Amino acid sequence: MSTQRCNIIIICRLKQRLILSPDHDSQMYVNEDQNFLAEEAVNGAVAYVNKNESFGISVNITRVITNRTESVELLQALCRTYASMLETSTPPHLVLDTTLTGLSSETVKSFTASLGLPTITASFGQERDLIKWRNIDDDEKKYMIQINPPNDIIPQVIKHIVKKQNITNAAVIFDSSFVMEHKYKSLFQNIATRNVITSLNEAILSVQIQQLMALDLVNFFILGRIKTLNTILNYASEIDILKKKYAWHFITSDTANLTCNCKNWSQVLHVKPLVDSTEQEALIRLKNIYNMESIAEITSVFYFDFALRSFLTVRSMLINGTWTRGNSEYITCDDYTGENTPRAVGFDLRSAFIEV
């Protein structure tokens, strides 16, 4: 079997026509410097594909790492990196984007939308939350794709609990593993529940809890890593507010259990993912071989699958001849005028991704 090579990248630099060879997959990977789970999972997926000849594909990743507050610097890095790839005749098949939110995420979306680049992103945000992709048309939606990560979906558990139990007030505390800015309005939309959503500041945790209690909020929802949940649980036990007046909901994407020397757990609900028993052995093998973090299994596996399916989608389209981007015109960042975005009518990356 011949080996397909896959290049995944992000941006265009030279105005020229390039033909993408069906025997390679070249990709540009953009990530935030604090998104360690994505980094290790994508590394694992690349190694998995490249070590298994049965896939018949060789993945070549070019990376751009940024922080959440960068914009100008990130755009410059994207343009510069893309130019280098074109100069070496390894143009991108795909932009693989695991930036989470903020300026870095929107910069990538602006960049790919402006230059018409096939992109699969795992950024946080529901419909219309990705500002720079709000105006992409139906054709562009076929090759600019968003897949919501677990921690963007998990907070919906709160809405379900609130509606199911007819809860009239709620305090939501979240740590840095969750992005909630885009949920301030939507999470409790059309629900008559008085609420406060606030990010955790461990340095003033006691002050935060006391302030929320002073607002007569008695239903607490804690979103975070298991370490965060244990910290808050133990503090609540110390000041004796794990009692009937208060309801505590600890929600995480980690698989570890809560630990606390608490006297009364009757008002505590712990929500966490469980691995299907039929998949447990495969998951353990995957983590051991590719050094994927153990307790954040659902997130690690999501990013692994996100990357793997992206690679295999490009491979499938190259083999069956539906990868029609090869004759597209690539324009540079400097050549972009605001009206000359390359278009790929009929290029259906979305359907191919679903079918893999």
Secondary structure, DSSP 8 states (H G I E B T S, - for coil): ---EEEEE-----S-EE----TT-EEEEEEEETT-HHHHHHHHHHHHHHHH-GGG-EEEEEEEEEE-TT-SHHHHHHHHHHHHHHHHTT---SEEEE---SHHHHHHHHHHHHHHT--EEE-----TTTSGGGTT--TTGGGTEEE---HHHHTTHHHHHHHHHHT--EEEEEE-TTS--GGGTTTTTTT---EEEEEE--GGGHHHHHHHHHHTT--EEEEES-HHHHHHHHHHHHHTT--STT-EEEEE-S--S------S--TTEEEE-----GGGHHHHHHHHHHHT--STTHHHHHHHHHHHHHHHHHHHHHHHHT---GGG-EE--TTT--SS-----TT--HHHHHHH-
